[in-house]
Amino acid sequence: MPKVLLYITARITWTFLFFGTDVNENRAHVHVGKRGTEVFAKIWLEPTVEIASYGSLTQAQVKQIVSIVEENKSQLMQQRKNFKAGKTMKLIKINK
């Protein structure tokens, strides 16, 4: 379950990752959580960015991560492409 993006704010560090068990799922998505998250949210990347499941995050938190995904969609899609191809991925860190 590789981490592909860390989005660091003054209050929260969001971790974006892919699950190896999802590699054969056709619709691109990313899982997102923060420290202490028990169940990660699942966000569809295509055809549009939308919520698949909230996990253990609040509606406000999921709204925030959907916005982050929309801003970084092209990078996440490239990371997913590399992941599916078995290529090495470099962790993207964004400080806000």
N, C-alpha and C positions, 0 to 999 in steps of 0.2 A: 504494500500500500504506500506508494511513493508520494511524498509531499511535492507539490508542483508550484505552489505559490504561498508565500506568507505575506499577509497584508497587515502591517503593524500601525496601530494608532496609539494615542496616549492612553487609551482605556482598555483596548482589546487587541489581541493578536489573532487574526483569523487564519486558519490553516485550511488550505484547499488541497485535496488529494484525490487520487484515483484508487479504486479497489481492484486488485488483480482478478477477482471473481467476476468483475463487470466487463472484462476486456472483450467479450463476445457480444455484449449488448449493442444493438445497432444504433440506437439514438445516443448521441454524445451527451455526457453529463459530468458533473464534478460533485464531490462530496465536500461539505464545509462544516467546520466546527471551531470552537475555541477551547482553551484549557478548561477541563472539567466537563466538556460536552460528553454525554453518555451515548447519544444517538445523533449522528451527523445528519444535517440537512442534505437533500439531494436537489441539485439545480440542473435542469435541462439546458444545454448549450445550443441546441438546434431543434427545429428550424428557427425558433425564437427562444430567448432566455425566459424561462418560467420555472416556477416551483414544482418539483415532483413530490417532495415531502419536507415537512418542517423539522423532523428529527426532534431533539429536545430544546430547540431554540424558540424564542418568542416570535410573534408576528413582526414586531419592530426590528428584531435582529435579522430575520430573513429578508425583510424589505431592504435593509442595509447591504446584505451580501448579494442580493440580486443586482443592486446598483453597481457593486464592485465587479461582479461578473460581467455586466454589460460593458463596463469601461475596459475590461481586460479580456474580452471574449476571444480576440484573435490570438493572443498569447496562450490562452487556455486550450484553444483548438489545436495549436501547433504542439503543445505539450502532449495532448491526447494522441495526436498522430504519431509522435515519437514513442510514446508509451505502447501503443498498439503494434508498432514496428519493432519493439524490443530495443530501441535505441536509448542511449544515455540521455537523461534529462537534467538540465541545470535548474536548480531551485531559483525561482524568481522571488526577490524580496522587494517589497514596496513599503516605504516609510511615509506615513501621512501625519 
